[in-house]
Amino acid sequence: SARPRGPDPYHIDHFVADIEGVARGLGLDRFALLGHSFGGIVALRFALAHPDALSHLILVSSPTSHHFIDDAEAALPHYLDAQALSELNSLRDGEPSDHVIRRSLELLAPIYFRDPGHVSELGLDSVRFGPQTQAVWDSLEGFDLRPRLREIQVPSLVIAGGHDRGVTPERAREAADALPQGRLAVMEGSGHYPFVEEPEPFLSAVLEFLGFKVKKRGLFGRRSS
């Protein structure tokens, strides 16, 4: 489809509506929904808006409130050297652009990866800045879904990277404990992107949660009822 014009279509509520539209188009009455990072916020909002639509909810490195920004900021002086901090601050003081976003993500790699070298796998060349980017951030200002997590009654898996300095394992545990049917899986060798740094353990955790079993040869079979 054509790219929407202006920032309004990029409000988080529109992403929720997109999921509903895709599910309707595919004829899905109930389905499992996985969201990573910002996508996890969308998944939570969908679960709250459509409580009967989901069979399972999977949140991967997903914040439940705006406090993840404070956590990441507090980690900066501990994981970035003085030169990187200085460059990052200079980028933040300048005009936002594609280059600023890409370079900032490179500098922030120690915050989001156990091995910062994995940042090259994010496809930063495709990252673009525009009013849509700002609109997404604006729609998250002051958000806090923690008081409503108890409303989500479906089986829920919260996956955290043990080395994620933004959405920390401690925050993930709080979310898992608040969800009535929540459970926590910590990928000890990962940061914010466990499917990049530990793809096999990540996939195993997801599939086992959904009722599959992982065979020794890496093949997956449906668990018999």
N, C-alpha and C positions, 0 to 999 in steps of 0.2 A: 504494500500500500504506500501511498505518498506520505512524505514526512509532514506531520502536523505543523501548522504555522503558529508562532507565538509560544509563550511559556505555559499557558493555561492547561493544555492537554497533558502536561508532564507533572501535574499535581498527583500526589500519591493515590488519591481516590480514583484517578483514572486508570492507574495500573491495576488496582483491585477490580475495576469494571472490565478491564481487558481479560483478566483471568476468567471471570464469569462468562464473558463472551466466547472465549476459546472453548471452555468446558461445554457450553451450550452447543457450539458448532460441532463438537466431537460426540455429542450425545452422552456425556458423562453425568451420571446422577451423583455418584460419590467417587472420590478419587484421593490419592495421596498427593500432597503438595510439599515440595522442597524449595526453600529459599535460602540464598547465601547473602550475608551482609545486608545491604539495602533491600535485596530481594526477600530476606527474612522478615523485615518490617512489613513489606507488602503482604507476605504470607500470613503474618499475624493479623493484620487488618482484615484480610479476607476471611480468616477463621472466625473473627469476631462478627463480621457482617453476615456470614453465611454458615452458621453453626452446624447445619445438617448436611453440608456439601462435602465434607472431608471424612475420609476413613483414617488417615494418618497425617501428621504434621511433622516436618523435619526442618529444624532451624540450624543453619551452619554459620558459625561466626556472626551471629545476628544480634545486634543491640536491641534492647527492649526499652531504652530511654536515651535521652540526649547525653547522659553522663559518659557515654563511651568517648565522646570528644575530649572531655576533661581527662579521662584515663590515658588517652593517647598523648595528649599534650604533656602530662606529668612524666611520661616515659621518655620524652625526647632527649633531655640532657643526660640520661643514663645510657642511651643506645646510639646517639649521634655524636660525633666528635665536633670540636669547635668550628672547624671549617664547614662541615655540612650544615650545622645549625645556622651559621652566618649566611650561607647561600640560601637556605630555606627561608630565612627571615627576609632576605632581599627579594626573593621571588614573591613572597606574600605581600610585600609593600608595593609591588609593581602592578601593572594592569594584567588581569587574567587573560590567558591565551592558551592555545594548544600546547605550546612549548612549556609554559609555566606549569600546567597540569602534569605533563609527562615527566618533566624534570623533578617536580615535587614528589611524584610517586617513586622515582628512582631513589631520591634521597631518603624517603621514608621506608625503604625496603627493610632496614633492621627492626622497624616497629612491627611489620606485618609478616616477616618470614623468619624462620629459624636460620635458614641459609639465604642471605640476601641475594645470592646469585640467581635465585629462582625468579626474580622480578622480570627477567628477560622473557619469561614464558607468559606474561600477561598481555602481550600484543600491544605495547604502548603506542606503537605507530598508529593504531586505529583510534586512540583517545582524542576526542575533540571537546573544545570548550565552546559554549554558546549560552544563550538565554535559557535554554532547556536545562542545562547543568545547574544554573543558579536557581531555577524554579524548583528543581528536585530538593536542593538543600533548604530553600525557603519553606517548603512544605513540611520539613522535619523540625523546624524551629520549636524548641521547648517540648518536643513530643515525649511522652512517658506512658507506656502501655503496661507497666508493672501492676498497677492496681486492678487491671482487667484480665490478667493472665488466668486467674481462677475460673473465669467464664468459659475457657476453652476445654471442652470435655473429651476431646479425641485423644487417642494415644499419640504422644509427642516425644520426639527425640531431639535433644539439644546437643549438637556437636561443637566442640571447642578445640582450638589449637593450643597446646601447652605453652607455646611461645608467642601467642597473640598478645601484643601490648595494648591493643585498642579494645576489642571485645575479649576481656580477660577470662580465663577459666573460672575465676571467682564470680564474675558477673553471669557467666553461663550456668554455674551451679545455682545461683539465685533464681534464674529463670526456670530451670528444671524443677527446682523445689516448689516453685509457685504454681506450676502447671499441674492440675489434678492427676493427670496420667503421664507426667513427665519423667524422662530418664536422661541421664547425662553420659556422653561418651567423649573422653578427652584424647585427642591425638597427640601423644607426647612428643612426637618428632616434627611437629608442624607449627606454623603461625596462623595467620588469618586465612590461608588458602590450603586447607588440609588435603583437598583433592588434587593439588599440585605437588605437594611435598610428600604425601603418603597416600597415593591413589588406591593401592590395594587394601590397606586397612580401612580407609574411608569407605570404599565400595562395599566391603564386607559388613561394616557397621550398618550401613543403610539397608542393604538387602536382608540381613538377618532381622532387622527391626520390622521390615515389611513382610516377614514370614518365609523368606527364602533361606536355603542353607548353602554354604560355600563348600564345594568339594575340594579335595586335596589337589586335584589337577587344575584348579582354577575355573572349573565349570560350575554353572549355577543350576540348581533344580528346585522346583517348588516343593516345599515341605508338605507331605501328605497330611490330611486332616484326620 
